[in-house]
Amino acid sequence: MKKNIYIIGSGFSALSASCYLAKQGYNVTVLEKNDTLGGRARQYKKDGFTFDIGPSWYWMPDVFERFFADFGKKPSDYYTLDKLNPGYEVYFGKKSSLKVSENLEDIYRMFEEEEKGSAKHLKTFIDSAKSNYDTAIKDLVYKPGVSPLELINTSTIARVSQFFSTIRKQVRKNIKNPKLIKILEFPVLFLGAKPTNTPAFYNFMNYADFGLGTWHPRGGMYAVIEGMVSLATSLGVHFKTNSNVQKIITDTSKNVVGLLVNGEEIKTSLVLSGADYHHTETLLDKDVRQYSENYWDKKIFAPSSLLFYVGFDKKIENVSHHTLFFDTDFDAHAREIYDNPKWPTDPLFYANFTSLTDETSAPEGKEAGFFLIPLAPGIKDTLELREEYFDKIMDRFEKLTNQKVKEHVLFKKSFCVNDFKEEYNSYKGNAYGMANTLFQTAFLRPKIKSGKVKNLYFTGQLTVPGPGVPPALISGKIASELIIKNQY
Ligand SMILES: Cc1cc2nc3c(=O)[nH]c(=O)nc-3n(C[C@H](O)[C@H](O)[C@H](O)COP(=O)(O)OP(=O)(O)OC[C@H]3O[C@@H](n4cnc5c(N)ncnc54)[C@H](O)[C@@H]3O)c2cc1C
């Protein structure tokens, strides 16, 4: 008889795990508290506009290919990918921006134009980033984080010093132009920590950026969720939305024996949670939780965010599909996220206009705009503050890109700390999990297998390998492999 397994949540990690477990012959049921699937990657539609609620950068296409290949499929069986050119644009001041090409040779040329001699340094840097990327994919990120020994081999030993230096030091050693520094320090923001706190080894994100490029699934990131749901369904996975897991029930021998879902008890002897790790532990009785509130409080979390989904009644000019506004002091904003949490005095922000390259996301002649301001997790969130910051970034946006947009807003919807907590049970309203710092990497992250409850497992951005969509796909694979290895 097929063994039952219940998965809590339907984010990328849970969907990934559901496919691997169903393929192995488990009878898999996914329980999602919200009314649609996809977790942080759900979709918002209004008046002919379509927005990805969360992720929008499709990086590391090889990880998606590898996922689908495990099932004899390709991404193109489910969605169409376009390589964006430029990959993105960065604003440094009024009418001052750089476009990062999809082509590495163009990027070398751009560096050389901005700073004489920098192309040579960039080449060396990207060679090291590529080599680290290959090591990360081959030797590190697909490991379960059970023991430090799994990370030790000749390739990783040769790179040990890079774990004790930082991205900031590495980037600034040879590159001096402030614009180029900002571009090179940007990719590690996906890992959730400051460049001063991120090991130099993580420069592999720069290879992901310049070497592998920025892609866009037509229809948005949600097209990937739809593809994975379609694959999972074909493998026999059952999906139950509006299913809020309220308790993980254990017996006196510390085995899971059931779940309380919407007030009703379901019997099960195997549970994998793709919900935020901290939240999942609060579903357990205190004596079988592994980590204290103090433990979580001391961890460095990725930022929360203030997000706006905006429908404009006209096409927006002087921007690219992905546009970063780095015209203010990055370090000052970072201090207000990590060191002295408060609403940022002069925030950096990010905007995307998917309708510039994907006509499915807005009606003709109109533009779908997504705006994101990184914020300290746990910060006070009120409607007044959201409005104040919308005005702030709109004014900046108008000046920097030299156009009127505020009077062209048809509608806007915001999403912030309180929504992250309410909609995803997110710890302190974090947007994308626990940061990848030196002491929060690999076996130092919260464990995939509970150390206290025998048949309880975890997946997602708070465990290995870390934040982001590609890591979530990998996390689902690692967690299911561990379950299969333990032969339940
Ligand atoms: C605004 C934003 C922008 C981002 N941008 C990018 C990007 O551009 N590129 C990128 O690669 N990554 C990006 N990320 C990160 C990426 O989206 C996440 O790392 C990834 O989607 C997390 O997937 P997950 O499976 O770990 O968790 P989630 O997607 O959070 O899934 C957890 C699920 O569990 C459900 N759940 C919680 N509690 C319960 C319960 N008690 N019962 C039932 N269900 C429950 C939640 O509703 C949710 O559906 C971004 C994230 C955000 C928020």
PDBQT file of the ligand as one rigid body, heavy atoms in Angstrom, charges set to zero:
ROOT
HETATM    1  C1  LIG A 501       8.638  40.091  -2.490  1.00  0.00    +0.000 C 
HETATM    2  C2  LIG A 501       9.542  38.950  -2.777  1.00  0.00    +0.000 A 
HETATM    3  C3  LIG A 501      10.392  39.000  -3.849  1.00  0.00    +0.000 A 
HETATM    4  C4  LIG A 501      11.225  37.921  -4.130  1.00  0.00    +0.000 A 
HETATM    5  N1  LIG A 501      11.991  37.970  -5.239  1.00  0.00    +0.000 NA
HETATM    6  C5  LIG A 501      12.650  36.853  -5.629  1.00  0.00    +0.000 A 
HETATM    7  C6  LIG A 501      13.205  36.788  -6.926  1.00  0.00    +0.000 A 
HETATM    8  O1  LIG A 501      13.067  37.728  -7.702  1.00  0.00    +0.000 OA
HETATM    9  N2  LIG A 501      13.856  35.638  -7.298  1.00  0.00    +0.000 N 
HETATM   10  C7  LIG A 501      13.972  34.576  -6.444  1.00  0.00    +0.000 A 
HETATM   11  O2  LIG A 501      14.585  33.550  -6.818  1.00  0.00    +0.000 OA
HETATM   12  N3  LIG A 501      13.417  34.607  -5.202  1.00  0.00    +0.000 NA
HETATM   13  C8  LIG A 501      12.738  35.712  -4.797  1.00  0.00    +0.000 A 
HETATM   14  N4  LIG A 501      12.099  35.741  -3.602  1.00  0.00    +0.000 N 
HETATM   15  C9  LIG A 501      12.253  34.610  -2.689  1.00  0.00    +0.000 C 
HETATM   16  C10 LIG A 501      11.377  33.424  -3.083  1.00  0.00    +0.000 C 
HETATM   17  O3  LIG A 501      10.120  33.862  -3.482  1.00  0.00    +0.000 OA
HETATM   18  C11 LIG A 501      11.219  32.505  -1.889  1.00  0.00    +0.000 C 
HETATM   19  O4  LIG A 501      12.500  32.163  -1.380  1.00  0.00    +0.000 OA
HETATM   20  C12 LIG A 501      10.482  31.207  -2.213  1.00  0.00    +0.000 C 
HETATM   21  O5  LIG A 501       9.345  31.458  -3.003  1.00  0.00    +0.000 OA
HETATM   22  C13 LIG A 501      10.100  30.549  -0.891  1.00  0.00    +0.000 C 
HETATM   23  O6  LIG A 501       9.452  29.357  -1.117  1.00  0.00    +0.000 OA
HETATM   24  P1  LIG A 501       9.108  28.415   0.116  1.00  0.00    +0.000 P 
HETATM   25  O7  LIG A 501       8.583  27.163  -0.446  1.00  0.00    +0.000 OA
HETATM   26  O8  LIG A 501      10.271  28.314   1.037  1.00  0.00    +0.000 OA
HETATM   27  O9  LIG A 501       8.018  29.184   1.006  1.00  0.00    +0.000 OA
HETATM   28  P2  LIG A 501       6.615  29.908   0.712  1.00  0.00    +0.000 P 
HETATM   29  O10 LIG A 501       6.481  30.307  -0.700  1.00  0.00    +0.000 OA
HETATM   30  O11 LIG A 501       6.466  30.967   1.728  1.00  0.00    +0.000 OA
HETATM   31  O12 LIG A 501       5.549  28.766   1.016  1.00  0.00    +0.000 OA
HETATM   32  C14 LIG A 501       5.111  28.492   2.323  1.00  0.00    +0.000 C 
HETATM   33  C15 LIG A 501       3.646  28.154   2.226  1.00  0.00    +0.000 C 
HETATM   34  O13 LIG A 501       3.184  27.616   3.476  1.00  0.00    +0.000 OA
HETATM   35  C16 LIG A 501       1.865  28.086   3.686  1.00  0.00    +0.000 C 
HETATM   36  N5  LIG A 501       1.541  27.960   5.117  1.00  0.00    +0.000 N 
HETATM   37  C17 LIG A 501       2.082  28.655   6.144  1.00  0.00    +0.000 A 
HETATM   38  N6  LIG A 501       1.537  28.237   7.306  1.00  0.00    +0.000 NA
HETATM   39  C18 LIG A 501       0.633  27.282   6.994  1.00  0.00    +0.000 A 
HETATM   40  C19 LIG A 501      -0.254  26.489   7.775  1.00  0.00    +0.000 A 
HETATM   41  N7  LIG A 501      -0.293  26.575   9.112  1.00  0.00    +0.000 N 
HETATM   42  N8  LIG A 501      -1.078  25.617   7.133  1.00  0.00    +0.000 NA
HETATM   43  C20 LIG A 501      -1.045  25.484   5.772  1.00  0.00    +0.000 A 
HETATM   44  N9  LIG A 501      -0.224  26.214   4.996  1.00  0.00    +0.000 NA
HETATM   45  C21 LIG A 501       0.619  27.101   5.605  1.00  0.00    +0.000 A 
HETATM   46  C22 LIG A 501       1.928  29.512   3.205  1.00  0.00    +0.000 C 
HETATM   47  O14 LIG A 501       0.642  30.037   2.954  1.00  0.00    +0.000 OA
HETATM   48  C23 LIG A 501       2.760  29.353   1.928  1.00  0.00    +0.000 C 
HETATM   49  O15 LIG A 501       1.932  29.056   0.839  1.00  0.00    +0.000 OA
HETATM   50  C24 LIG A 501      11.236  36.797  -3.283  1.00  0.00    +0.000 A 
HETATM   51  C25 LIG A 501      10.371  36.732  -2.182  1.00  0.00    +0.000 A 
HETATM   52  C26 LIG A 501       9.517  37.800  -1.946  1.00  0.00    +0.000 A 
HETATM   53  C27 LIG A 501       8.559  37.709  -0.800  1.00  0.00    +0.000 C 
ENDROOT
TORSDOF 0
